[in-house]
Amino acid sequence: MCLARYMVSELPTCLLCVCLTGSVYCEEVVPDMTAVPPLPKETAYFYARYNKMAKITNKDFTDFPTLKRIDLTGNIISEIEDGAFSKLVLLEELSLAENRLVKLPMLPNKLTTFNANHNQLKTKGVKANAFKKLTKLAYLYLADNQLEAVPHLPESLRVVHLQNNNITAITDETFCKGNTTRYLRTKMDVIRLDGNPVGLGIYPYSFICLRLLPIGRYY
C-alpha cells in the first residue's frame, strides 16, 4: 500500500505507528503527522518524536487518562492550550524538547520529569508558580532557552538544567531561604547554570543550603 496517497487523518493510528500493549510509537511518520492521532484506550506511553505537530489542543488527550509518559520531542510545536494535560492524572513524564514554545502550559501535578530543552522560552512565558505545585518533580530540564531568571523550584527537585539561557542574576532565595542558615536542600544533586551571563562567584550566600555548588561561571 502506498501511504503517501492518504492523509494521516484518514489512516488508522496503528497502521502509521507501532502499537504495542500500552505503548504507541509514532516517530518520523510519513506522510507528515501534524496533530495528535487517535490512540488506543489503554495507551500509557505515547512517543511522537520528530514529526510536524505545531499545536496541542485541550482536546487532544482528553480521552486518555491512562497516559503516564508523553514524548513530543522534535516537532514544531509553538502553542499548547491551557488544559491540554489537565486531565492526565497519571502523567509522570513529559518531554516537549526541541520545539518552538515561547510559553509553558499548566502542568499535571504528578510529573516527576519535565523536559523543555531547546525551545524559545523566556521568563515571561513561564508563570512564577509553574512548578510550585509539582511536589513530585525530580528532574527539570530547561536548557537552551532564553530565560532571564531562575523559576521557582519545588523542594522535590534532584536535577535542574538551566544551562545556555540568559540568566543574569540570582538571589539568596533562588535555591535557599535567605533568612535562615539552618535550611538544607538535601535532595538537590545537580544544578547546571553554565552558559549563562551570571557570575556565580558574587553570590556566595545563594548556595549555603546546597550539598554541591552549581555548575557555572564563578569569575
C-alpha positions as CSV (number, residue, x, y, z in Angstrom):
1,M,0.0,0.0,0.0
2,C,1.3,3.5,-0.9
3,L,0.6,5.5,2.3
4,A,1.7,8.8,0.5
5,R,-1.7,8.8,-1.3
6,Y,-3.6,9.2,2.0
7,M,-3.9,12.0,4.6
8,V,-2.7,10.9,8.1
9,S,-6.1,11.6,9.5
10,E,-7.6,9.0,7.1
11,L,-5.3,6.2,8.2
12,P,-5.7,4.0,11.4
13,T,-3.1,5.1,14.0
14,C,-1.7,1.6,14.3
15,L,-1.0,1.4,10.6
16,L,1.1,4.6,10.7
17,C,2.7,3.8,14.1
18,V,4.0,0.9,16.1
19,C,1.4,-0.1,18.7
20,L,2.4,-2.5,21.5
21,T,0.5,-3.3,24.6
22,G,0.1,0.1,26.3
23,S,2.6,1.9,24.1
24,V,2.3,3.8,20.8
25,Y,5.4,4.8,18.8
26,C,4.8,7.4,16.1
27,E,8.2,8.7,15.1
28,E,9.1,10.4,11.9
29,V,5.8,9.4,10.4
30,V,5.3,9.5,6.6
31,P,3.2,11.2,5.4
32,D,3.7,14.1,7.9
33,M,1.9,13.8,11.2
34,T,0.6,17.3,12.1
35,A,-1.7,16.5,15.0
36,V,-2.1,14.0,17.8
37,P,-3.7,10.9,16.3
38,P,-6.5,8.8,18.0
39,L,-4.9,6.4,20.5
40,P,-5.9,3.0,21.7
41,K,-7.8,3.5,25.0
42,E,-5.2,1.6,27.1
43,T,-2.3,3.7,25.9
44,A,0.1,4.5,28.8
45,Y,3.2,5.5,26.8
46,F,3.0,7.8,23.7
47,Y,6.1,8.7,21.7
48,A,5.6,11.1,18.7
49,R,9.1,12.4,18.2
50,Y,10.3,14.3,15.1
51,N,7.0,14.9,13.4
52,K,5.3,18.1,12.2
53,M,2.9,18.9,15.1
54,A,2.5,22.6,15.5
55,K,-0.2,22.9,18.2
56,I,-1.5,20.8,21.0
57,T,-5.2,21.5,21.9
58,N,-7.1,20.9,25.1
59,K,-9.0,18.1,23.4
60,D,-6.0,16.0,22.1
61,F,-5.5,14.0,25.3
62,T,-9.0,14.3,26.9
63,D,-9.9,10.6,26.4
64,F,-6.6,9.1,27.5
65,P,-6.4,9.3,31.3
66,T,-4.2,6.3,31.4
67,L,-1.2,8.1,29.9
68,K,2.0,8.0,32.1
69,R,4.5,9.3,29.6
70,I,4.3,11.6,26.6
71,D,7.3,12.4,24.4
72,L,6.8,15.1,21.7
73,T,10.5,15.9,21.2
74,G,11.5,17.4,17.9
75,N,8.2,18.7,16.5
76,I,7.4,22.3,15.6
77,I,5.0,23.0,18.5
78,S,4.6,26.7,19.1
79,E,1.3,26.6,21.1
80,I,-0.2,24.4,23.8
81,E,-3.6,25.3,25.0
82,D,-4.0,25.6,28.8
83,G,-5.8,22.4,30.0
84,A,-4.2,20.2,27.3
85,F,-2.7,18.0,30.0
86,S,-5.0,18.8,32.9
87,K,-7.0,15.5,32.8
88,L,-3.9,13.3,32.7
89,V,-3.9,12.5,36.4
90,L,-1.4,9.7,36.0
91,L,1.1,11.5,33.8
92,E,4.7,11.3,35.2
93,E,7.0,12.1,32.3
94,L,6.5,14.8,29.7
95,S,9.0,15.9,27.0
96,L,8.4,19.0,24.9
97,A,12.1,19.3,24.0
98,E,13.3,20.7,20.6
99,N,10.1,22.6,19.7
100,R,9.2,26.3,19.3
101,L,7.5,27.1,22.6
102,V,7.5,30.6,24.0
103,K,5.4,29.8,27.0
104,L,4.5,26.8,29.1
105,P,1.0,25.4,29.7
106,M,-0.3,24.3,33.0
107,L,1.4,21.0,34.0
108,P,0.0,17.9,35.8
109,N,0.7,17.7,39.5
110,K,2.2,14.2,39.4
111,L,5.0,14.9,37.0
112,T,8.4,13.5,38.0
113,T,10.3,14.5,34.9
114,F,9.7,17.5,32.6
115,N,11.9,18.4,29.6
116,A,11.6,21.6,27.6
117,N,15.2,21.9,26.5
118,H,15.8,23.7,23.2
119,N,12.7,25.9,22.9
120,Q,12.3,29.7,22.8
121,L,11.1,30.1,26.4
122,K,11.5,33.5,28.1
123,T,10.8,34.2,31.8
124,K,7.5,36.0,30.9
125,G,6.3,32.8,29.3
126,V,6.9,30.7,32.5
127,K,4.5,31.6,35.2
128,A,6.0,32.2,38.6
129,N,4.2,29.2,40.1
130,A,4.5,27.0,37.0
131,F,6.4,24.3,39.0
132,K,5.3,25.2,42.6
133,K,2.6,22.6,42.9
134,L,4.6,19.8,41.3
135,T,5.6,18.3,44.6
136,K,6.9,15.1,42.9
137,L,9.0,16.7,40.2
138,A,12.6,15.4,40.4
139,Y,14.1,16.2,37.0
140,L,13.6,19.6,35.3
141,Y,15.3,20.4,32.0
142,L,15.0,23.9,30.7
143,A,18.4,24.3,29.0
144,D,19.0,26.2,25.7
145,N,16.1,28.6,26.0
146,Q,16.0,32.4,26.6
147,L,15.1,32.5,30.3
148,E,16.3,35.7,32.2
149,A,15.7,34.3,35.7
150,V,15.5,31.0,37.5
151,P,11.9,30.0,38.0
152,H,10.5,28.9,41.4
153,L,11.9,25.4,42.1
154,P,9.9,22.8,44.1
155,E,11.6,21.1,47.1
156,S,11.4,17.7,45.4
157,L,13.9,18.5,42.7
158,R,17.1,16.4,42.3
159,V,18.3,17.7,38.9
160,V,17.7,21.0,37.2
161,H,19.3,22.0,33.9
162,L,19.3,25.7,33.1
163,Q,22.4,26.0,31.0
164,N,22.6,28.2,27.9
165,N,20.0,30.7,28.9
166,N,20.1,34.5,29.5
167,I,20.1,34.3,33.3
168,T,21.9,37.4,34.6
169,A,21.4,37.3,38.4
170,I,20.3,35.0,41.3
171,T,19.3,35.8,44.9
172,D,19.6,34.3,48.3
173,E,16.1,32.9,47.8
174,T,16.7,31.3,44.4
175,F,17.8,28.0,45.8
176,C,17.9,28.6,49.6
177,K,15.9,30.5,52.2
178,G,17.9,33.7,52.7
179,N,16.6,34.3,56.2
180,T,17.9,31.1,57.7
181,T,21.2,29.2,57.7
182,R,19.5,26.0,59.1
183,Y,17.7,25.2,55.9
184,L,19.3,22.4,53.8
185,R,18.2,21.4,50.3
186,T,19.1,17.7,50.7
187,K,17.5,16.3,47.6
188,M,19.2,18.5,45.0
189,D,22.1,16.7,43.3
190,V,22.8,18.7,40.1
191,I,22.2,22.4,39.1
192,R,23.6,23.5,35.8
193,L,23.9,27.2,35.1
194,D,26.9,27.1,32.7
195,G,26.5,29.1,29.6
196,N,24.6,32.0,31.3
197,P,25.9,35.6,31.8
198,V,25.6,35.3,35.6
199,G,28.8,35.3,37.5
200,L,28.1,32.9,40.4
201,G,31.1,34.0,42.5
202,I,29.4,37.2,43.6
203,Y,26.5,35.3,45.2
204,P,28.3,33.3,47.9
205,Y,25.2,33.1,50.2
206,S,23.0,31.8,47.5
207,F,24.3,28.3,47.8
208,I,24.7,27.7,51.5
209,C,21.8,25.2,51.7
210,L,23.2,23.0,48.9
211,R,25.4,20.0,49.2
212,L,27.2,20.8,45.9
213,L,27.8,24.1,44.1
214,P,26.0,24.7,40.8
215,I,27.9,24.1,37.6
216,G,28.6,27.5,36.1
217,R,30.9,30.5,35.9
218,Y,32.4,31.8,39.2
219,Y,34.7,34.6,37.9
